[in-house]
Amino acid sequence: MSEPTLIKDKPLSLQKQFRFQWEPAQESYVLLYPEGLIKLPGSSGEIMKLIDGSMSVNMIIAHLEEQFPGVDLKNDVLDFLEHAYGKNWICTDD
């Protein structure tokens, strides 16, 4: 069985069962879901903040590269988004 392919030009959203928020007890962003939580350390939380149903993969990468000029973030951001998509944390809006 092949892994789902992340479409880079469609807006991304959180899957409905997840809620993204800052968790002071964890000192980190987390994804909450009925059975627990997923801690999102470091830059993963900054990437997830941009997943709001309006931005595509390409737009998220461009936005982050604009915020952090001179840093090639594309591969790291893409790797994380593909991981999140493969884990069904995020989906493309159709």
C-alpha positions in Angstrom: 0.0 0.0 0.0 1.4 3.4 -1.0 1.6 6.4 1.3 -0.7 9.3 0.5 0.8 12.2 -1.5 0.7 15.7 -0.1 -0.6 18.1 -2.8 1.5 21.2 -2.5 -0.9 23.8 -4.1 -4.0 23.1 -2.1 -4.8 24.7 1.3 -4.1 22.7 4.4 -6.3 22.3 7.4 -6.2 20.3 10.7 -8.2 17.1 10.7 -11.4 17.7 12.6 -10.5 15.6 15.6 -7.5 17.8 16.4 -7.2 21.1 18.2 -3.9 23.0 18.0 -2.9 25.2 21.0 -0.1 26.3 23.2 0.2 24.1 26.3 1.9 25.9 29.2 2.4 22.7 31.2 4.3 21.2 28.2 6.0 24.5 27.3 5.2 23.7 23.7 2.5 23.7 21.1 0.4 20.6 21.1 -2.3 18.8 19.0 -5.1 17.7 21.3 -7.3 14.9 20.3 -9.8 12.8 22.3 -7.3 10.1 23.3 -4.5 12.4 24.3 -2.0 15.0 22.9 0.9 15.2 20.5 3.7 17.6 21.6 5.1 19.7 18.8 8.5 20.9 19.8 10.4 23.8 18.2 9.8 24.7 14.6 7.0 22.2 14.2 4.7 24.4 16.3 5.6 27.4 14.2 4.7 25.5 11.0 1.4 24.2 12.4 0.4 27.8 13.4 0.1 28.5 9.6 -2.2 25.6 8.9 -5.6 27.4 8.9 -7.3 26.3 5.7 -6.0 29.3 3.7 -2.4 28.4 3.0 -0.9 25.7 0.8 2.4 23.9 1.3 4.1 26.3 -1.1 2.6 29.3 0.6 3.7 28.1 4.0 7.2 27.6 2.8 7.3 31.0 1.1 5.9 32.7 4.3 8.5 31.1 6.5 11.4 31.8 4.2 10.2 35.5 4.2 10.2 35.5 8.0 13.7 33.9 8.1 15.6 35.3 5.2 18.8 33.6 4.1 17.7 30.3 5.6 16.8 27.4 3.2 13.8 26.0 5.0 12.0 24.2 2.2 13.2 20.7 2.7 12.7 20.7 6.5 9.2 22.3 6.2 8.2 19.9 3.5 9.5 16.9 5.5 7.5 17.9 8.5 4.3 18.6 6.5 4.6 15.3 4.7 5.0 13.6 8.1 2.0 15.4 9.5 -0.1 14.5 6.4 1.0 10.9 6.6 -0.1 10.8 10.3 -3.4 12.3 9.3 -2.9 15.3 11.5 -3.6 17.6 8.5 -5.5 17.3 5.2 -5.9 19.2 2.0 -9.1 21.2 1.5 -11.0 20.1 -1.6 
